[in-house]
Amino acid sequence: MKKAFTGISNKFKKVSINIFYISKRILSFRYTLLLLLFFLWMTFLDTNSFLIHKELNDDINMLESQKKELEKKIFSDKQMIDNLNNLDSMEVYGRKNYNLKKENETIYHIEILDTL
């Protein structure tokens, strides 16, 4: 019985020595481990993570491009308003876009069909 306990105690000592050696190796690289954990935390888990910042930057870029398109549209609308201040250009615009006509005037629409 004593031999069984000594065999088990020897195995236990070997396992505990191995665990102690592994824990000592890990603790010797504790700064590396801490940096690794920090970068993992900042990349994936934090509320201000790099992934969220990337999504927000993509949203900002999309909104800036949308803003540029809307500014171009505003510029073209301002030009249209400036052109429509003239009575003759307003008449031409009305005739083209809304098919307006003067009194006692007949308008003929001619469609040219392609014969090919």
C-alpha positions as a printed NumPy array, in Angstrom:
array([[  0.   ,   0.   ,   0.   ],
       [  2.862,   2.295,   0.804],
       [  4.383,   1.673,  -2.649],
       [  1.11 ,   2.704,  -4.315],
       [  1.052,   5.973,  -2.376],
       [  4.673,   6.703,  -3.186],
       [  4.043,   5.995,  -6.881],
       [  1.054,   8.308,  -6.889],
       [  2.934,  10.958,  -4.942],
       [  5.846,  10.764,  -7.41 ],
       [  3.46 ,  11.195, -10.358],
       [  1.784,  14.073,  -8.547],
       [  5.168,  15.708,  -7.97 ],
       [  6.069,  15.364, -11.67 ],
       [  2.75 ,  16.88 , -12.737],
       [  3.054,  19.698, -10.23 ],
       [  6.637,  20.381, -11.379],
       [  5.438,  20.524, -15.007],
       [  2.587,  22.866, -14.075],
       [  4.99 ,  25.044, -12.093],
       [  7.406,  25.149, -15.047],
       [  4.634,  26.091, -17.505],
       [  3.237,  28.774, -15.191],
       [  6.752,  30.167, -14.683],
       [  7.231,  30.353, -18.48 ],
       [  3.9  ,  32.105, -18.898],
       [  4.654,  34.582, -16.132],
       [  8.035,  35.34 , -17.677],
       [  6.167,  36.537, -20.785],
       [  3.497,  38.386, -18.829],
       [  4.104,  41.691, -20.581],
       [  3.756,  40.05 , -23.961],
       [  0.623,  38.315, -22.765],
       [ -0.781,  41.584, -21.417],
       [ -0.088,  43.364, -24.701],
       [ -1.742,  40.55 , -26.619],
       [ -4.807,  40.673, -24.38 ],
       [ -4.905,  44.476, -24.675],
       [ -4.862,  44.374, -28.48 ],
       [ -7.504,  41.662, -28.573],
       [ -9.671,  43.686, -26.224],
       [ -9.252,  46.917, -28.222],
       [ -9.842,  45.188, -31.537],
       [-12.932,  43.159, -30.782],
       [-14.446,  43.649, -27.332],
       [-14.288,  47.32 , -26.378],
       [-17.167,  49.707, -27.107],
       [-14.672,  51.941, -28.928],
       [-13.023,  49.077, -30.782],
       [-11.156,  49.399, -34.048],
       [-13.923,  47.552, -35.88 ],
       [-16.544,  50.067, -34.752],
       [-14.218,  52.927, -35.74 ],
       [-13.834,  51.376, -39.184],
       [-17.624,  51.129, -39.61 ],
       [-18.05 ,  54.729, -38.493],
       [-15.348,  55.93 , -40.904],
       [-17.085,  54.075, -43.737],
       [-20.36 ,  55.784, -42.806],
       [-18.619,  59.177, -42.741],
       [-17.139,  58.599, -46.195],
       [-20.525,  57.539, -47.583],
       [-22.231,  60.616, -46.106],
       [-19.524,  62.933, -47.461],
       [-19.97 ,  61.538, -50.969],
       [-23.736,  61.936, -50.607],
       [-23.174,  65.532, -49.467],
       [-21.083,  66.264, -52.581],
       [-23.801,  64.858, -54.84 ],
       [-26.453,  66.956, -53.097],
       [-24.282,  70.078, -53.388],
       [-23.998,  69.457, -57.148],
       [-27.778,  69.107, -57.337],
       [-28.25 ,  72.341, -55.36 ],
       [-25.872,  74.121, -57.748],
       [-27.779,  72.871, -60.798],
       [-31.103,  73.887, -59.194],
       [-29.744,  77.378, -58.505],
       [-28.709,  77.657, -62.136],
       [-32.186,  76.533, -63.179],
       [-33.771,  79.184, -60.924],
       [-31.484,  81.849, -62.387],
       [-32.451,  80.764, -65.903],
       [-36.17 ,  80.779, -65.071],
       [-36.04 ,  84.406, -63.89 ],
       [-36.133,  85.383, -67.57 ],
       [-39.653,  85.253, -69.022],
       [-38.544,  83.836, -72.386],
       [-36.591,  80.996, -70.835],
       [-39.544,  80.251, -68.561],
       [-41.773,  79.951, -71.62 ],
       [-39.318,  77.576, -73.325],
       [-39.035,  75.469, -70.167],
       [-42.822,  75.252, -69.823],
       [-43.246,  74.249, -73.451],
       [-40.581,  71.538, -73.261],
       [-41.399,  69.946, -69.919],
       [-45.11 ,  70.573, -69.389],
       [-46.421,  70.816, -72.973],
       [-47.839,  74.289, -72.35 ],
       [-49.197,  76.335, -75.22 ],
       [-50.552,  79.782, -75.916],
       [-54.221,  80.468, -76.545],
       [-55.459,  79.534, -80.014],
       [-52.255,  77.609, -80.691],
       [-52.096,  74.036, -81.949],
       [-49.151,  71.808, -81.194],
       [-48.302,  68.8  , -83.293],
       [-46.075,  66.059, -81.901],
       [-44.171,  64.271, -84.623],
       [-42.566,  60.981, -83.791],
       [-39.802,  59.716, -86.008],
       [-39.658,  55.938, -86.055],
       [-36.415,  54.187, -86.841],
       [-36.888,  51.929, -89.878],
       [-33.914,  49.709, -89.258]])
